[in-house]
């Protein structure tokens, strides 16, 4: 098999495998829609890379446009999914403006003033801007855990890759006048390899985040009463011991409050168990509010 074709198929294969993996994860965790968005992102990325090598019946210029549209949607989906996963507000306007600006520039240098080098710069700078925008959104939460910190660093590296690597290669080996020999150039080789490495690292980090979500949910189910949402005995004993040790080391006073609902059986008998459940849930909410961040309910 031709070495160029083998390298060309590397990214689509990796992207399709990652897209399928995220789709399987989402099928078991439908309440986490960001997993479905990640599956879509990696699948579109695979299509984009395939269309760089295989021309559709619509002709080469339109095929390149479709390829870059796939890349742009994939980048937007990936950025939005990452930001959403970490509880940040997705900057739809910023992401959309960068993607649309890159595509508009691409179209200009494809149809109006044909120039392959400027098409490369336009799309890479757009993707670099999206990467740095994700890094800016992750910056406030980067110290919340290892996956947040790793993804923050990877977002910065991705932005540097799109800006710095592209400029260095274009200055050193450009300008590129046509697609003849382009797919054997140093630009394309470094682009494929860097994308493969970064996409794998980002995906592994997101897989770890999904696994942590599952473990957190299992721990919550183990330590929490499903009706009230309060800690059960097992959860209370573990959290209570941590709180006692903290208060002892900080010399803080500790209070234990025991509360009971009077005539609860009569409430169930008269108004039904549904009403009783609502009373328990409402009482539990008041306990959580009274305990605040420092207490354990």
N, C-alpha and C positions, 0 to 999 in steps of 0.2 A: 504494500500500500504506500502511496505517496506520503512523504513526511508532512508536507504542507496540509494535505487533507486530514491526516491524523490529528495534527494540532488544531485544525479547524473544527473537527468534531469533538474536541475535548470539552469546550465550554457548553455546547448544547447538551451533551451527555450528562455532564455534572448538573446543569440547570434542571433538566428533566427529572433526574433522580431526586434532587432536592425538592422540586415542585411536588412530585408524587409523595415524598415523605411528609411534607407539610399537609398535603391533602388527607393523608391517612390520619395524621394527628388531629386535624380538624374534625374528621368523621367521628372521632371518639370524644371530642371536646367542642361541641357545637356552640357552646356559650362563649367561646373565644374566637370571634370572627377574624381577628388579625391573622390567625393561622391560615384561613382560606385566602386572605389577601396575599400572604406570603407565597402560597401555592400558585396563585395567579401570576405573581411577580416573576418567579423563577421560570414558569412555563413560557411567559411572553419573552423573557430574556433568551430562552432557547430558540424560539421562533426567530427572534431578531438576528442571532448569530447564524442560523441556517440560511437566512435570506441574504446574508453577506456573501455567501458562496454560490447559492442556487438562485437563478433568475426566474421570476414568474413570467407568464405569457404577456403581461402588461408592459414589459420592457425593463431595461436596467435602471433608468432614473426613478421610475415609480416603485420598483422593487426596493431600491435603496431608501426611498422615502418611507415605505411600509416598514422596512427593517428598523429604521430609526424611530418611527412612531411606537413600535413594539418596545424598543429600548426605553423610550421616554415614559410610557405608561408603566413599564416594569419598575423603573427607578422611582416614580411617584408612589406606586403601591408599596414598594419596599420601605421608602422613607416614612410614609404614613403609618404602616404597620408597626415599625420600630417605635416611633413616637407614641402611638396609641398604647402599645404594650406597657410602656412605663408610665402611664397615667398622665401624660402631658397632652395639652390641646394641640391637635394636628394643625400646623400652619398651611392650610389648603391654599391660601392666596399666594404665599411665597413660593411654595412648591410648584403650583400651577404656572405662576409667572415665569419662573426659571425654565420649566419644561417647554412652555409655549414660546418663550423667547428663543430658546435653542433651536426649536423646530422651525420657527419663522426665519431665523438666520440661515439654517440649513437649506430651506427652500429657496431663499434668495440666491445663495451661492451654488444652488443646483440648477435652477431654471433661468434666473435673470442674469447673474454674473458668474458663470460656472468657474469654480475654483475649489479643488479638492482639499487643499491645505486649510482654507478658511472653513470649509464644512467640518473638518476634523476639529479645529479649534472651537467652533461654535458649540458642537455637541458635547465635547469634553468639558468646556467651561460651564455649560449648563449643569452637567452631572456633578461637577466639582462644587458648584454653588449649592446644589441640593444636599450633597454630603455634609458640607459645612453647616448648613441650616439644621440638619439632624443633630450634628455635634452641639450646636448652640442650644437646642431643645433638651439634650441629654445632660448638659453641663450642670444644671441645678440638682440632678438626681444621681450624678456620677459616683457619689460616695455612699449610696444606699446599699450597694452590694457589688459582688465581683462582676456579674454580667453587665450591669450598668456601666462600670468603669471600663470594661473591655470594649463594649460597643461604642462608648464615647471615643476611645483611642482609635478604634477601627474606622469610625466616621471621619476623624481627623486625617488618618492615613489615606483613606479613600479620596478625600478632597485634595490632599497633597499629590496623590497619584494622578488625578485627572488634570491638575494644573501644572505641576512641576515636571512630571515625566513627559507629558505631551509637549510642553515648551522645549525641554532639553532635546528630545528626539527630533522635533520639527526643525529646530535651529541647527542641530548637528547633521541631519540627513535629509532635510527638506530643501525646498518645497516639493510637494508631491503634485505632479501635473495630471496624472491619469491613474486608472486602476491597473494599468500594465505593470506587473511586478510589485504592486502595492501589498498584496497579501503575503509576499515573501520579505517585506521590508522590516527593519528593526522596530519601526513604530508598531506595526500590527502584531509582531511576535511579543513585544513587551506588553502590549495591551491585552492580548489573550492570556498570557501567563499571570499578569498582575490581577486581572479580573477573576481568573480561576482561583487564585490564592485568597483574595479578599472575599469572594462570594462563599467559599468554603468556610473561612473563619467566621464570617458573619452568621452563616447558617448554623454552624456548630454552637455558637454563642446563643442563638435564638432557640435551638433545640434544648440547650441547658436551661434557658429561662422557662420553656414550656414544662420541662421536667420538674423544675422548682415549683411551678404553679400547681402541678399535680400533687407533689409532696406537701405543699402548704395546705391544699384542700383536704388531703387525707388527715393531716395533723389537726386541722380545724374540726373535722368530723369526729376524730377520736377524743378531742378535749372539750368539745362544745355540745351543749344540749340543743337539739334541733328546734324545739318549740320556742324557747325563750331567747336563744342566741347567747346565753350566759355560759361561763365555764362550768363543766360538770365537776364531780369530785376529783377525778384524776387531773384535769386541767387546773383546777383551783389549787390543789396541793403543790403542783409543780411551780405555778406562777407565784403562789403565796410564799414558798420557800425562797424564791429569788428576791421577792419584795422584802421579806424579813432580813435577809442577808444585806441587802442594799441599805435598808434603814438602820441596821445595826452598825454598819461601817460608817455611815454618814451621821449617826447619832440623831436620827429623826424619830419622833414619837410614832407609835403604831396604835391603831384602834381597830377592833373587830366588832362588826355590827351584825346581829342576827335578826332577821325580819320574817314575819309570817303573815299570810293573808287570812284574816278572820272570816269565819262562816263561808269558806270557799265551797264546801260540799253543798251547802244550801243554794249557792249561786248556780252551781252546775245543775242541781235538781230542778230549780225553778226556770232558769233561762237556757239550759242546754249546755252541752260541752263546747260548742262553738263559741258561745259567749265567754265561757271559762277560759278557753284558749286565748281569746283576745285580751282578757284581763291579765293573764300571765305575761303575754307579750308586752303589754303596755307597762305593767309593773317592772318588767325586766329592763325596758328602755329607761325608766326613771332611775333604776339602780345604776345602770351604766352611766347615765348623765351625772348622777351624784358621785360616783367613783372617780370620774374624770380620767385623765391620763396617768395619774399617780396611783390610783387604787385598782383593786381587783374585785370584780363582781362574779 
